[in-house]
Amino acid sequence: MKESTLSQQPNVSQFESHFDGRFAKVTYHEPSGIIICELKSEYVPIEHFKDIFYKISELVKRGISQKFIFDKRALRAFHQPSMEWYFVVWKKEMYQHGLSLHRKILPDEPWFQKSVEIAKEQIVKNYPDTIVDKLDIRYCDSIQEAIEN
């Protein structure tokens, strides 16, 4: 039974490219409704960060909205305003289009992971109308693990 469940999950090689830019590569698998955003830079300026997510919004609005995988392993800088916009504005709008499953892959740096935790607490405190409690957010170690869970 477990084997048939795993075989229904797409393999990364089955994903199509939505765009591949300087700061990120975004791929998707329409049949499963999964979108993957892989950051490629140690730091993404906020205007580029927003542009990446506006492009991802195009897929979500087309109905590819079962699961969003955000691979941040390339990051070496934590930018609070970007994360705040991502949580407060982007996630809220995408939730209205049916996107509630989020999988995240963080850099293997304890300080980065702690920064994410602290920032998330601040956002929930400062924005009580956030939809974070309605989302299924899990942290994974690889893209394949994020696809399967």
N, C-alpha and C positions, 0 to 999 in steps of 0.2 A: 504493500500500500504506500509506504513512504517513497519508494522508487517512482511510482507514477506521479506523485505530488511534485517531486523534484524535476521530473522530465517536463512538467507543464510550465516550469519557471523558465523564462528566456535566458539565454547565455549572452554575455556582453557582446559577442561577435554578431548577434542578431539585431543590434541597435543601429538605427539610422542617425546620421549626423543632422543636427538642426543648424548649428554653426560652430566654427572653430576659430577663435580669435586669439589675440595676444594674451588675454587674461583668463580665458575659460574655453572649455570645450563642452558643448551640450549635445547629448544624444538622447534618443527616445525609442521606445518599442510600442508602437500603436496598439497591437492586439492586447497587451497586458496593461497599457495605460501608464507605463513607467517612464519617468524623465530622469536623466542623470546629468548633473552639472559638476564637472571636474575643474576646480580652479588650477591654474598653471603658474601662478606667480606668488612670490613671497608676500606681496602686498597688492591690493586692488584699490585704486582710488575710487572714492564713492560714486563719482559720475559714471565710471565704467561699470562698477558694481550694479548700479541701478539699471544701466543699459542692458547688462546681461540678464537681469531678472525681468525686464520688460519683454525681452525676446522669449524668455521661458514662458511668460504670461500668454504669449500667442498660442503655444501648444496647449496650455491648460484651458484656454477659452475655446479651443477646437475640440475639447473633450478628452484629451490625454491627461487625465487627472487622478489616476488611481494611487500613484505613489511618486514622491519626489525624493531623489537621493542627492545629497549635497556633499561632495568630497572636497574637504578643506585641507587635506594633508600638505599641500604645497605652501600654505600660509606660514609666515614667521612673524607676522605683525597682527595684532588684534585691534580692530577699529570699531569702537563703540557706536558712533553715529550710523555706520553701515548696518551693524547688527540691529540697532533700534529700528531703523527704517524697514529692514527685512522682517522683523517680528511684528511691528505695529501696523505697517501699511501693507506690505506685500502679502504676508501670510493671511491677513484678514481678508483681503480681496480675493485671493486664490481659494480660500475656504468657501467663499460665496459661489465659486465655480466648481465645488465638489472636491477640492484637494485637501485631505485631512491626514494622510499618511506621510510622514517625513522621516527619512533616515539620514543620519549625519555621520560622517567619517572625519574625525578631528586629527590634527597633527599629534604625533606621539610625544607631546611635550606637556608635562604636568602643569606648568604655568599657564599654558594656553587653555587647557581643559578647565583650570580653576577660574580663569578670566571669563570663559563662557558661562560658567555656573553663576558667578557673581553678577555678570551683566544681565543674565536672564532674571535673576531675583530682583534687580533694580528695575527692569522693564515691567515686570508684573506689579511691582510696588507703585511705579510712576504712571502706569497706564492700566487702571483697574478694569477697563472694558476690553482688554486684550482677549483673544480667543485661544490662547495657549492651552488652557485646560480642556478645550474641545478637540485638540489635535492629538494624534498618536505619533509621538516623537520618540525615536529610539536611536541609540548610538551603536555603530557597528565598526568592525575593524577592516572590512574590505567591501568593495562594490558587490561582489558575488553574495556575501553575507547579507548585505542590504537588500539585494534583489529577492533573496529567499525569505527574509523575515519581515 
